[in-house]
């Protein structure tokens, strides 16, 4: 079983440019992180976008949906910015023959204190264990995208209040 990994940018892959005093999306670090973790599963990485999720629109979501729907693999990881991760996950609903896990990070993977590696680990386990469906893996939990929201004040994902 090969896990397909699509990257779309977001904080997970941000880099800091001192001269500009701001973050920009860089090349993905996910391959290096998986090598560092010494994982024992096959994977393929493909970059779809290099965008902050706030800048994503419906055209971007359609590109992501088409890539996920068209790929032969049944187990898919998708890096995504946290601000609109839920919207993209909702756009993927209806793809019923694949296990798709969206995940990201609150701090760039390149930073020493980042949740990126942990979220990657949770997502990697989830994609191998969960049945077909669309899920979000953040903050050590797996969420149904129809029942989750990002709590910006606490910088974490939580179940939506009923």
Contact map, one row per residue, 1 for C-alpha under 8 A:
111000000000000000000000000000000000000011000000000000000000000000000000000000000000000000000000000000000000000000000000000000000000000000000000000000000000000000
111100000000000000000000000000000000000011110000000000000000000000000000101000000000000000000000000000000000000000000000000000000000000000000000000000000000000000
111110000000000000000000000000000000000011110000000000000000000000000000111110000000000000000000000000000000000000000000000000000000000000000000000000000000000000
011111000000000000000000000000000000000000111100000000000000000000000000101110000000000000000000000000000000000000000000000000000000000000000000000000000000000000
001111100000000000000000000000000000000000111100000000000000000000000000000111100000000000000000000000000000000000000000000000000000000000000000000000000000000000
000111110000000000000000000000000000000000001111000000000000000000000000000111100000000000000000000000000000000000000000000000000000000000000000000000000000000000
000011111000000000000000000100000000000000001111110000000000000000000000000001110000000000000000000000000000000000000000000000000000000000000000000000000000000000
000001111100000000000000000000000000000000000011111000000000000000000000000001111000000000000000000000000000000000000000000000000000000000000000000000000000000000
000000111111110000000000110100000000000000000000111110000000000000000000000000111000000000000000000000000000000000000000000000000000000000000000000000000000000000
000000011111110000000000100000000000000000000000011110000000000000000000000000111100000000000000000000011000000000000000000000000000000000000000000000000000000000
000000001111110000000000100000000000000000000000000100000000000000000000000000011100000000000000000000011111100000000000000000000000000000000000000000000000000000
000000001111110000000000000000000000000000000000000000000000000000000000000000111000000000000000000000011111100000010000000000000000000000000000000000000000000000
000000001111111000000000111110000000000000000000000000000000000000000000000000000000000000000000000000000001110000000000000000000000000000000000000000000000000000
000000001111111100000011110000000000000000000000000000000000000000000000000000000000000000000000000000000001110000000000000000000000000000000000000000000000000000
000000000000111110000011110000000000000000000000000000000000000000000000000000000000000000000000000000000001010000000000000000000000000000000000000000000000000000
000000000000011111001111000000000000000000000000000000000000000000000000000000000000000000000000000000000000000000000000000000000000000000000000000000000000000000
000000000000001111111111000000000000000000000000000000000000000000000000000000000000000000000000000000000000000000000000000000000000000000000000000000000000000000
000000000000000111111100000000000000000000000000000000000000000000000000000000000000000000000000000000000000000000000000000000000000000000000000000000000000000000
000000000000000011111000000000000000000000000000000000000000000000000000000000000000000000000000000000000000000000000000000000000000000000000000000000000000000000
000000000000000011111100000000000000000000000000000000000000000000000000000000000000000000000000000000000000000000000000000000000000000000000000000000000000000000
000000000000000111111110000000000000000000000000000000000000000000000000000000000000000000000000000000000000000000000000000000000000000000000000000000000000000000
000000000000000111011111000000000000000000000000000000000000000000000000000000000000000000000000000000000000000000000000000000000000000000000000000000000000000000
000000000000011110001111100000000000000000000000000000000000000000000000000000000000000000000000000000000000000000000000000000000000000000000000000000000000000000
000000000000011110000111110000000000000000000000000000000000000000000000000000000000000000000000000000000000000000000000000000000000000000000000000000000000000000
000000001110111000000011111000000000000000000000011100000000000000000000000000000000000000000000000000000000000000000000000000000000000000000000000000000000000000
000000001000111000000001111100000000000000000000010000000000000000000000000000000000000000000000000000000000000000000000000000000000000000000000000000000000000000
000000000000100000000000111110000000000000000000000000000000000000000000000000000000000000000000000000000000000000000000000000000000000000000000000000000000000000
000000101000100000000000011111100000000000000010000000000000000000000000000000000000000000000000000000000000000000000000000000000000000000000000000000000000000000
000000000000100000000000001111111000000000000000000000000000000000000000000000000000000000000000000000000000110000000000000000000000000000000000000000000000000000
000000000000000000000000000111111100000000000000000000000000000000000000000000000000000000000000000000000000000000000000000000000000000000000000000000000000000000
000000000000000000000000000111111110000000001000000000000000000000000000000000000000000000000000000000000000000000000000000000000000000000000000000000000000000000
000000000000000000000000000011111111000000000000000000000000000000000000000000000000000000000000000000000000000000000000000000000000000000000000000000000000000000
000000000000000000000000000011111111100000000000000000000000000000000000000000000000000000000000000000000000000000001000000000000000000000000000000000000000000000
000000000000000000000000000001111111111000000000000000000000000000000000000000000000000000000000000000000000000000000000000000000000000000000000000000000000000000
000000000000000000000000000000111111111000000000000000000000000000000000000000000000000000000000000000000000000000000000000000000000000000000000000000000000000000
000000000000000000000000000000011111110000000000000000000000000000000000000000000000000000000000000000000000000000000000000000000000000000000000000000000000000000
000000000000000000000000000000001111111000000000000000000000000000000000000000000000000000000000000000000000000000000000000000000000000000000000000000000000000000
000000000000000000000000000000000111111100000000000000000000000000000000000000000000000000000000000000000000000000000000000000000000000000000000000000000000000000
000000000000000000000000000000000110111110000000000000000000000000000000000000000000000000000000000000000000000000000000000000000000000000000000000000000000000000
000000000000000000000000000000000000011111000000000000000000000000000000000000000000000000000000000000000000000000000000000000000000000000000000000000000000000000
111000000000000000000000000000000000001111100000000000000000000000000000000000000000000000000000000000000000000000000000000000000000000000000000000000000000000000
111000000000000000000000000000000000000111110000000000000000000000000000000000000000000000000000000000000000000000000000000000000000000000000000000000000000000000
011110000000000000000000000000000000000011111000000000000000000000000000000000000000000000000000000000000000000000000000000000000000000000000000000000000000000000
011110000000000000000000000000000000000001111100000000000000000000000000000000000000000000000000000000000000000000000000000000000000000000000000000000000000000000
000111100000000000000000000000100000000000111110000000000000000000000000000000000000000000000000000000000000000000000000000000000000000000000000000000000000000000
000111100000000000000000000000000000000000011111000000000000000000000000000000000000000000000000000000000000000000000000000000000000000000000000000000000000000000
000001110000000000000000000100000000000000001111110000000000000000000000000000000000000000000000000000000000000000000000000000000000000000000000000000000000000000
000001110000000000000000000000000000000000000111110000000000001100000000000000000000000000000000000000000000000000000000000000000000000000000000000000000000000000
000000111000000000000000000000000000000000000011111000000000000000000000000000000000000000000000000000000000000000000000000000000000000000000000000000000000000000
000000111100000000000000110000000000000000000011111100000000000000000000000000000000000000000000000000000000000000000000000000000000000000000000000000000000000000
000000011100000000000000100000000000000000000000111110110000000000000000000000000000000000000000000000000000000000000000000000000000000000000000000000000000000000
000000001110000000000000100000000000000000000000011111110000000000000000000000001000000000000000000000000000000000000000000000000000000000000000000000000000000000
000000001100000000000000000000000000000000000000001111110000000000000000000000011111100000000000000000000000000000000000000000000000000000000000000000000000000000
000000000000000000000000000000000000000000000000000111110000000000000000000000001011000000000000000000000000000000000000000000000000000000000000000000000000000000
000000000000000000000000000000000000000000000000001111111000000000000000000000000000000000000000000000000000000000000000000000000000000000000000000000000000000000
000000000000000000000000000000000000000000000000001111111111100000000000000000000001000000000000000000000000000000000000000000000000000000000000000000000000000000
000000000000000000000000000000000000000000000000000000111111100000000000000000000000000000000000000000000000000000000000000000000000000000000000000000000000000000
000000000000000000000000000000000000000000000000000000011111110000000000000000000000000000000000000000000000000000000000000000000000000000000000000000000000000000
000000000000000000000000000000000000000000000000000000011111111000000000000000000000000000000000000000000000000000000000000000000000000000000000000000000000000000
000000000000000000000000000000000000000000000000000000011111111100000000000000000000000000000000000000000000000000000000000000000000000000000000000000000000000000
000000000000000000000000000000000000000000000000000000011111111110000000000000000000000100100000000000000000000000000000000000000000000000000000000000000000000000
000000000000000000000000000000000000000000000000000000000111111111000000000000000000000000100000000000000000000000000000000000000000000000000000000000000000000000
000000000000000000000000000000000000000000000001000000000011111111100000000000000000000000000000000000000000000000000000000000000000000000000000000000000000000000
000000000000000000000000000000000000000000000001000000000001111111110000000000000000000000000000000000000000000000000000000000000000000000000000000000000000000000
000000000000000000000000000000000000000000000000000000000000111111111000000000000000000000110000000000000000000000000000000000000000000000000000000000000000000000
000000000000000000000000000000000000000000000000000000000000011111111100000000000000000000000000000000000000000000000000000000000000000000000000000000000000000000
000000000000000000000000000000000000000000000000000000000000001111111110000000000000000000000000000000000000000000000000000000000000000000000000000000000000000000
000000000000000000000000000000000000000000000000000000000000000111111110000100000000000000000000000000000000000000000000000000000000000000000000000000000000000000
000000000000000000000000000000000000000000000000000000000000000011111110000000000000000000000010000000000000000000000000000000000000000000000000000000000000000000
000000000000000000000000000000000000000000000000000000000000000001111111000000000000000000000000000000000000000000000000000000000000000000000000000000000000000000
000000000000000000000000000000000000000000000000000000000000000000111111110000000000000000000000000000000000000000000000000000000000000000000000000000000000000000
000000000000000000000000000000000000000000000000000000000000000000000111110000000000000000000000000000000000000000000000000000000000000000000000000000000000000000
011100000000000000000000000000000000000000000000000000000000000000000011111100000000000000000000010000000000000000000000000000000000000000000000000000000000000000
001000000000000000000000000000000000000000000000000000000000000000000011111100000000000000000000111000000000000000000000000000000000000000000000000000000000000000
011100000000000000000000000000000000000000000000000000000000000000000000111110000000000000000000011100000000000000000000000000110000000000000000000000000000000000
001111000000000000000000000000000000000000000000000000000000000000010000111111000000000000000000011110000000000000000000000000100000000000000000000000000000000000
001111000000000000000000000000000000000000000000000000000000000000000000001111100000000000000000000111100000000000000000001100100000000000000000000000000000000000
000011110000000000000000000000000000000000000000000000000000000000000000000111110000000000000000000111100000000000000000000000000000000000000000000000000000000000
000011111101000000000000000000000000000000000000000000000000000000000000000011111000000000000000000001110000000000000000000000000000000000000000000000000000000000
000000111111000000000000000000000000000000000000000010000000000000000000000001111100100000000000000001110000000000000000000000000000000000000000000000000000000000
000000011111000000000000000000000000000000000000000111000000000000000000000000111111100000000000000000111000000000000000000000000000000000000000000000000000000000
000000000110000000000000000000000000000000000000000010000000000000000000000000011111110000000000000000111100000000000000000000000000000000000000000001000000000000
000000000000000000000000000000000000000000000000000011000000000000000000000000001111110000000000000000000000000000000000000000000000000000000000000001000000000000
000000000000000000000000000000000000000000000000000011010000000000000000000000001111111100000000000000000000000000000000000000000000000000000000000000000000000000
000000000000000000000000000000000000000000000000000010000000000000000000000000011111111110000000000001100000000000000000000000000000000000000000000000000000000000
000000000000000000000000000000000000000000000000000000000000000000000000000000000111111111000000000000000000000000000000000000000000000100000000110110000000000000
000000000000000000000000000000000000000000000000000000000000000000000000000000000001111111100000000000000000000000000000000000000000000000000000000000000000000000
000000000000000000000000000000000000000000000000000000000000100000000000000000000001111111110000000000000000000000000000000000000000000000000000000000000000000000
000000000000000000000000000000000000000000000000000000000000000000000000000000000000111111111000000001000000000000000000000000000000011100000000100000000000000000
000000000000000000000000000000000000000000000000000000000000000000000000000000000000011111111000000000000000000000000000000000000000000000000000110000000000000000
000000000000000000000000000000000000000000000000000000000000110010000000000000000000001111111000000000000000000000000000000000000000000000000000000000000000000000
000000000000000000000000000000000000000000000000000000000000000010000000000000000000000111111110000000000000000000000000000000000000010000000000000000000000000000
000000000000000000000000000000000000000000000000000000000000000000000000000000000000000011111111000000000000000000000000000000000000110000000000000000000000000000
000000000000000000000000000000000000000000000000000000000000000000000000000000000000000000011111000000000000000000000000000000000000000000000000000000000000000000
000000000000000000000000000000000000000000000000000000000000000000001000000000000000000000011111110000000000000000000000000000000000110000000000000000000000000000
000000000000000000000000000000000000000000000000000000000000000000000000000000000000000000001111111000000000000000000000000000000001100000000000000000000000000000
000000000000000000000000000000000000000000000000000000000000000000000000010000000000000000000011111000000000000000000000000000000001100000000000000000000000000000
000000000000000000000000000000000000000000000000000000000000000000000000111100000000000000000011111100000000000000000000000000000001110000000000000000000000000000
000000000000000000000000000000000000000000000000000000000000000000000000011100000000000000000001111110000000000000000000000000100111111000000000000000000000000000
000000000000000000000000000000000000000000000000000000000000000000000000001111000000000000000000011111000000000000000000000000100001111000000000000000000000000000
000000000000000000000000000000000000000000000000000000000000000000000000000111000000000000000000001111100000000000000000001001100000011110000000000000000000000000
000000000000000000000000000000000000000000000000000000000000000000000000000011110000100010000000000111110000000000000000001000000000011110000000000000000000000000
000000000000000000000000000000000000000000000000000000000000000000000000000011111100100000000000000011111000000000000011001000000000000111000000000000000000000000
000000000111000000000000000000000000000000000000000000000000000000000000000000111100000000000000000001111100000000010011000000000000000001000000000000000000000000
000000000111000000000000000000000000000000000000000000000000000000000000000000001100000000000000000000111111100001110010000000000000000001000000000000000000000000
000000000011000000000000000000000000000000000000000000000000000000000000000000000100000000000000000000011111000001110000000000000000000000000000000000000010000000
000000000011000000000000000000000000000000000000000000000000000000000000000000000000000000000000000000001111101011110000000000000000000000000000000000000000000000
000000000011111000000000000000000000000000000000000000000000000000000000000000000000000000000000000000001111111001010000000000000000000000000000000000000000000000
000000000011110000000000000010000000000000000000000000000000000000000000000000000000000000000000000000001011111101111000000000000000000000000000000000000000000000
000000000000111000000000000010000000000000000000000000000000000000000000000000000000000000000000000000000001111101000000000000000000000000000000000000000000000000
000000000000000000000000000000000000000000000000000000000000000000000000000000000000000000000000000000000011111111000000000000000000000000000000000000000000000000
000000000000000000000000000000000000000000000000000000000000000000000000000000000000000000000000000000000000111111000000000000000000000000000000000000000000000000
000000000000000000000000000000000000000000000000000000000000000000000000000000000000000000000000000000000010001111100000000000000000000000000000000000000000000000
000000000000000000000000000000000000000000000000000000000000000000000000000000000000000000000000000000001111111111111000000000000000000000000000000000000000000000
000000000000000000000000000000000000000000000000000000000000000000000000000000000000000000000000000000001110100011111110000000000000000000100000000000000000000000
000000000001000000000000000000000000000000000000000000000000000000000000000000000000000000000000000000011111100001111111000000000000000000000000000000000000000000
000000000000000000000000000000001000000000000000000000000000000000000000000000000000000000000000000000000000100001111111100000000000000000000000000000000000000000
000000000000000000000000000000000000000000000000000000000000000000000000000000000000000000000000000000000000000000111111110000000000000000010000000000000000000000
000000000000000000000000000000000000000000000000000000000000000000000000000000000000000000000000000000111000000000111111111000000000000011110000000000000000000000
000000000000000000000000000000000000000000000000000000000000000000000000000000000000000000000000000000110000000000011111111100000000000000000000000000000000000000
000000000000000000000000000000000000000000000000000000000000000000000000000000000000000000000000000000000000000000001111111110000000000000000000000000000000000000
000000000000000000000000000000000000000000000000000000000000000000000000000000000000000000000000000000000000000000000111111111000000000011011000000000000000000000
000000000000000000000000000000000000000000000000000000000000000000000000000010000000000000000000000011100000000000000011111111100000000010000000000000000000000000
000000000000000000000000000000000000000000000000000000000000000000000000000010000000000000000000000000000000000000000001111111110000000000000000000000000000000000
000000000000000000000000000000000000000000000000000000000000000000000000000000000000000000000000000000000000000000000000111111111000000000000000000000000000000000
000000000000000000000000000000000000000000000000000000000000000000000000000000000000000000000000000010000000000000000000011111111100000010000100000000000000000000
000000000000000000000000000000000000000000000000000000000000000000000000001110000000000000000000001110000000000000000000001111111100000000000000000000000000000000
000000000000000000000000000000000000000000000000000000000000000000000000001000000000000000000000000000000000000000000000000111111100000000000000000000000000000000
000000000000000000000000000000000000000000000000000000000000000000000000000000000000000000000000000000000000000000000000000011111110000000000000000000000000000000
000000000000000000000000000000000000000000000000000000000000000000000000000000000000000000000000001000000000000000000000000001111111100000000000000000000000000000
000000000000000000000000000000000000000000000000000000000000000000000000000000000000000000000000001000000000000000000000000000001111100000000000000000000000000000
000000000000000000000000000000000000000000000000000000000000000000000000000000000000000000000001111100000000000000000000000000000111110000000000000000000000000000
000000000000000000000000000000000000000000000000000000000000000000000000000000000000000000001011111100000000000000000000000000000111111000000000000000000000000000
000000000000000000000000000000000000000000000000000000000000000000000000000000000000000010011010011111000000000000000000000000000001111100000001100000000000000000
000000000000000000000000000000000000000000000000000000000000000000000000000000000000000010000000001111000000000000000000000000000000111110000111100000000000000000
000000000000000000000000000000000000000000000000000000000000000000000000000000000000010010000000000011100000000000000000000000000000011111000111100000000000000000
000000000000000000000000000000000000000000000000000000000000000000000000000000000000000000000000000011100000000000000010011001000000001111111110000000000000000000
000000000000000000000000000000000000000000000000000000000000000000000000000000000000000000000000000000111000000000000010010000000000000111111110000000000001100000
000000000000000000000000000000000000000000000000000000000000000000000000000000000000000000000000000000000000000000100010000000000000000011111000000000000001100000
000000000000000000000000000000000000000000000000000000000000000000000000000000000000000000000000000000000000000000000110010000000000000011111100000000000000000000
000000000000000000000000000000000000000000000000000000000000000000000000000000000000000000000000000000000000000000000000010000000000000011111110000000000000000000
000000000000000000000000000000000000000000000000000000000000000000000000000000000000000000000000000000000000000000000000000001000000001111011111000000000000000000
000000000000000000000000000000000000000000000000000000000000000000000000000000000000000000000000000000000000000000000000000000000000001111001111101100000000001000
000000000000000000000000000000000000000000000000000000000000000000000000000000000000000000000000000000000000000000000000000000000000011100000111111100000000000000
000000000000000000000000000000000000000000000000000000000000000000000000000000000000010011000000000000000000000000000000000000000000011100000011111100000000000000
000000000000000000000000000000000000000000000000000000000000000000000000000000000000010001000000000000000000000000000000000000000000000000000001111100000000000000
000000000000000000000000000000000000000000000000000000000000000000000000000000000000000000000000000000000000000000000000000000000000000000000011111110000000001100
000000000000000000000000000000000000000000000000000000000000000000000000000000000000010000000000000000000000000000000000000000000000000000000011111111000000111100
000000000000000000000000000000000000000000000000000000000000000000000000000000000000010000000000000000000000000000000000000000000000000000000000001111100000111100
000000000000000000000000000000000000000000000000000000000000000000000000000000000110000000000000000000000000000000000000000000000000000000000000000111110011110000
000000000000000000000000000000000000000000000000000000000000000000000000000000000000000000000000000000000000000000000000000000000000000000000000000011111111110000
000000000000000000000000000000000000000000000000000000000000000000000000000000000000000000000000000000000000000000000000000000000000000000000000000001111111000000
000000000000000000000000000000000000000000000000000000000000000000000000000000000000000000000000000000000000000000000000000000000000000000000000000000111110000000
000000000000000000000000000000000000000000000000000000000000000000000000000000000000000000000000000000000000000000000000000000000000000000000000000000111111000000
000000000000000000000000000000000000000000000000000000000000000000000000000000000000000000000000000000000100000000000000000000000000000000000000000001111111100000
000000000000000000000000000000000000000000000000000000000000000000000000000000000000000000000000000000000000000000000000000000000000000001100000000001110111110000
000000000000000000000000000000000000000000000000000000000000000000000000000000000000000000000000000000000000000000000000000000000000000001100000000111100011111000
000000000000000000000000000000000000000000000000000000000000000000000000000000000000000000000000000000000000000000000000000000000000000000000000000111100001111100
000000000000000000000000000000000000000000000000000000000000000000000000000000000000000000000000000000000000000000000000000000000000000000000010001110000000111110
000000000000000000000000000000000000000000000000000000000000000000000000000000000000000000000000000000000000000000000000000000000000000000000000001110000000011111
000000000000000000000000000000000000000000000000000000000000000000000000000000000000000000000000000000000000000000000000000000000000000000000000000000000000001111
000000000000000000000000000000000000000000000000000000000000000000000000000000000000000000000000000000000000000000000000000000000000000000000000000000000000000111
